[in-house]
Amino acid sequence: MSGSGSNVTLPGDPPGGRRAVRVWSIGVAVYFVAVIFRTSLGVAGLDAADRFHVNASALSTFSILQLLVYAGMQIPVGLLVDRLGTKKVLSIGAVLFTAGQLGFAFSPSYGTAVASRALLGCGDAMTFISVLRLGTRWFPARRGPLVAQLAGLVGMAGNLVSTLVIARLLHGIGWTPAFAGSALAGAVVLVLTLLFLKDHPEGYEPEPVAHQGSAYVRRQIAAAWREPGTRLGMWVHFTTQFPAMVFLLLWGLPFLVQAQGLSRATAGELLTLVVLSNMVIGLVYGQIVARHHAARLPLALGTVGATALTWAATVLYPGVRAPMWLLVVLCAVLGACGPASMIGFDFARPANPPERQGTASGITNMGGFVASMTTLFAVGVLLDATGDDYSVALSSVFVLQALGVSQILRLRGRAARRERERLVASRVETVHVPAA
């Protein structure tokens, strides 16, 4: 694909502008809070193990169940967004993840805490697909890659809040006040959504689609899955996102403290570096992909290669502990995982018409979270089986990376041919649109 392809103005493209930014910002604020809640366990993992008296496998269950619910909800959420619209789905999501965070704050036992994280994961699952859909409804298609990367960047800012704010509150005022206090942010974004968010600009209403129960669901999923671009997007997301997610969501802090002998403060600073690196690289990747679509696959595969190389150098370091400079490099490289995973949506988006964007995005978004969930479980089991040998446990990352790369290479040719066909068709349609 040439870079010029991204600048085609499609028929019915929304105009964007300041109002679009204002409305989209409300949706992104909901996602921002959801990420704070999602990643708050990452800075509380050791505290949770002490509070609920659990081992590594049981501790990983918190994140695994949360991600299992999240991944399992992606296609249903995509269908809901296509059918009900963004405002309703985001509102439901805000109610659920706020209730989950409150439940986690007051959980008296391991069982109720796990149930609360599952509820949180259900609400969290409704946010990102909705924000992507909001972007396609309010901004022209050529802005899609940058808008998606900006949404991801705001999400990482939520991760930064967890690392810097939730961690300090946790150790300053305690478990219950920290988690219960943070839940207030969920109530704030819910009110903003109900009062000010709109699904689309006036005059850009989507064409009504006949919904016929299970038949509609099957058609939507089957049509999205048939597109090679959807499947390629899912595997790009699968292969790129999960190393950083595993590191930030649960195992990064224990690895840095227990295996590398760092203080919690120093480990927290390294986790912050992952987030800051993500935010910077996200802006760069968004600009590159918006201008040069041909750069999508090289960026994704390059990120996978760099991640595998630095991960191997760190966890398999021959000395007792990896040097600080290598840990810094690892965290900086992990920051590219999130932006690279967003490239998956840039394969799925042009492969599907507007009425199927939510479903296609849901399929794509499942990829990285399935990989993350699988690796979180594998690391926990291997740690218990090997007596906390992080070198063995964290090497499970390479298995999923190899699987993902093989699928990307298998699908790239078919997806590229199909995308070229759609681009030619859209150009012809644009040329023949009669003047108003």
Secondary structure, DSSP 8 states (H G I E B T S, - for coil): --GGGGG---TT-----HHHHHHHHHHHHHHHHHHHHHHGGGGTHHHHHHHHT--HHHHHHHHHHHHHHHHHHHHHHHHHHHHH-HHHHHHHHHHHHHHHHHHHHH--SHHHHHHHHHHHHHHHTTTHHHHHHHHHHHS-GGGHHHHHHHHHHHHHHHHHHIIIIIHHHHHHT-HHHHHHHHTHHHHHHHHHHHHH--SS-TT---------THHHHHHHHHHHHHSHHHHHHHHHHHHHHHHHHHIIIIIHHHIIIIIT---HHHHHHHHHHHHHHHHHHHHHHHHHHHH-GGGHHHHHHHHHHHHHHHHHHHHT-SSSS--HHHHHHHHHHHTTHHHHHHHHHHHHSTTS-GGGHHHHHHHHHHHHHHHHHHHHHHHHHHHHHHTS-HHHHHTTHHHHHHHHHHHHHHHHHHHHHHHHHHHHHHHHHHHT----
